[in-house]
């Protein structure tokens, strides 16, 4: 559930990013962090099994 909200936040920031360059860079960083966190969570689950 938190990941969905975080992804929606990234989309909103990307939307505003087209008008403000700084927000676009923040959104890009958040997107990278989201992808890394999603990959780490997937690896963590595979180790437990």
Steps between C-alpha positions, in 0.01 A plus 500: 500500500781741587672424169187597307476833684869563445464426129204740476709766673772450240245539219367823651851643540578400139187687390613820672854435381412605147456855629772501766839349418597446866191289568580291194842414645343418838249274325781325311686431826181372664434271204850352526458448875161335441645260243797415724272446799267281296793290376643465852161397638472234227845364582421493871191289442682254277763442769237413762351221290 
